[in-house]
Amino acid sequence: MISREFSGQAPAPNRGAETITIVSEKHLFRTLGGVETSDWLEARNSESDGCDLQSVSFVLRHPEVMLCDLSNVASPLSYCSSELINDVFDQLLLVADQGFEQDGVRRILGDGLHPEIALSGPTKPGLSALRHSILDPIFSRLNAKDFLANSKRNSRGIDKNVPLIAASSAVQRLYRDFCAFYGQFISPAYWRKNTALNLRTIYEPHDVWSQIAELGDNKLFVVSAGLSLGFGYSNSTGDNRLFFTEVHRQNDPCLLHKTANFSQIYPEPKQGSWVLLDKAYTGGSIQLAAARLREQVGENAKITTVALFPKSLEAVKQSDYIVYAGRLFEVRPILHLLTQEAWHKQLLFMQAS
């Protein structure tokens, strides 16, 4: 058995790892120094320096399913009127707040996380079955005409349902070029498992993409959500001026795949104005990506930030524009109309400028 006692020393320089004392009780309490880190690259580099792996623990996140997300309403509900979407959302809130009998299933909660009703649980098949058992009875009570308030191009959400192989040849070429570049940061043993290198679907065409195209010359997306978003945008608009960077504030699901961090912008940044887009919970990743972009293109470059499907009022405040419920909004003119308690409903009913 191995026991650890933190030595109280400062983290090793340039390491990001905590210096600890390791005591081997089964070997006459043999005592030596070591480091403890949750960073896989840090551990791998330490092994290269001659350190030996002492113990391992894993933190595994349960799968999750979305019942309803007002910031990006899924079909077929996205074709309904705002009033009906709101009614269904309120029905689902009652169901979610009542709890569930299945072991380990819980509603996902958070600070100011008003637009989404999501569940997590031990197994993906079990969650999928539960989702259908909740949504199917609600949808069965709706009439076919209820789904005619919006068309596919102006629906209240953008689905990620277009197979990459059905995208334009230009998009497929851009993706192949990205993979050739990004593969150098991934261990060959994980090429078949890495989500960025095995993209299957992209976001469908929608009117908001053409509106975003007018906001600036170059479009910067954040891996990994940004791949399906960026190529969906390009497939819809024909705009191939796409750039990518990678920012993980927490919970990089592909951490074990990495041989190095992708902390640059691909391809090489060009002159002109910029539009930076990413899904947003707080807007923090967008701000970090914007800082990285400014380091490369200069402080005077025009950078417009767009929070896609923001999950908090804070994310709305941090951005120049938002895409919410299938509509593009400029933030400054509408911010004074939003309240902390009801902003997610107010945006659903608000007319886009």
Residue, then its C-alpha position, 0 to 999 in steps of 0.5 A: m500500500i502506498s500512502r502520500e503526504f503532501s510536503g507543502q513545497a511549491p509546485a515544481p517550476n514549469r510543471g503544474a504538478e504538486t511535489i509530494t512525499i511517497v511512503s511505501e509501507k510494505h518496503l520498510f516505510r521507504t520514503l522518496g519524493g514524487v509529483e502528483t498531477s491530473d494532467w496527462l501530458e504532464a505525467r507522460n513528460s515526467e515518465s520521459d524524464g525517468c519517473d515511474l508511474q506509482s498509481v492511477s485513478f479515473v474520473l468518468r463522467h456519466p452520459e447525458v441526454m437533452l430533453c429540451d434546450l431553449s437556446n437551440v431547440a431540437s426538431p420537431l419542436s423547433y418548427c413550432s411556435s414560441e408559445l408552444i415551445n414554451d408550454v412544452f418546456d414548462q411541462l418538461l420542467l415539472v417532469a424533471d423536478q419530480g425526479f426519477e426512479q432509475d438509479g443514478v439518473r438525475r437532472i443536470l443543474g447549474d448556476g443560472l443554467h435556465p435554458e436546458i433541461a438535461l439528464s445524466g445517468p449510468t448508461k446511454p441506452g437507458l437515458s435514451a429510452l427514458r427520454h423517449s418515454i418522456l417526450d413521445p407522449i407530449f409530442s403525440r398530443l400535438n397536431a401536425k399543424d403545430f409543427l408548421a410555424n417555422s420552416k427548416r431554414n428559420s426553425r428555432g434551432i439548428d440540428k447537427n444531422v447532416p452527414l459529413i459525406a453529404a457535405s460539399s466537396a470543398v468542406q470535405r477537402l477542408y476537413r481532410d486538410f484539418c485532420a492532416f494538421y491536427g493528427q500530429f497532436i494525437s497519438p497514432a494509437y488513438w486516431r480511430k477514437n479521437t472525435a475530432l479526427n472522426l467527425r461524422t455529422i455537421y450542423e444543417p443549413h439555416d438562415v443565421w449562417s448567412q447572417i453571420a457571414e456578413l459580420g466579418d471576413n474570417k471565422l474562427f471556431v473552437v475545437s471540438a464543437g467548432l468542427s461540426l459548427g464551422f463545417g456546417y456554416s461553410n456547407s450552408t454559406g460556401d464561405n471557406r475562410l475557416f480557422f480553428t483553435e483549441v481551448h479547454r477550460q475544463n474536462d477535455p474528453c480526449l486528454l489521453h489521446k494527446t501527444a501535445n496541446f494544440s495551442q495555436i490557430y490553424p491555418e495561419p491567421k490572415q488580415g481582415s476582420w474576424v468573427l469568433l464563434d463557440k458554444a457558450y456556458t459562461g463565455g470564458s472559452i470565447q474570451l480565451a480564444a479571443a486573447r489568443l487571436r489578438e496575440q497573433v493578429g494585433e490589438n487593433a484587429k476587429i474581432t466580433t464574438v458570437a456566443l452560440f446557444p448561450k446557457s447563461l445570462e453571463a455568456v450573453k453579456q460577454s458576447d457581441y452577438i448571440v444565436y439563441a433559438g434559431r435567431l441572431f441577436e446583437v447583444r447591446p441593444i437588447l441587454h437592458l430588456l433581459t432579467q436574471e430570472a426570465w432571460h431564457k424565456q424573454l429571448l425565445f419570444m423576442q424578435a431578432s433585429 
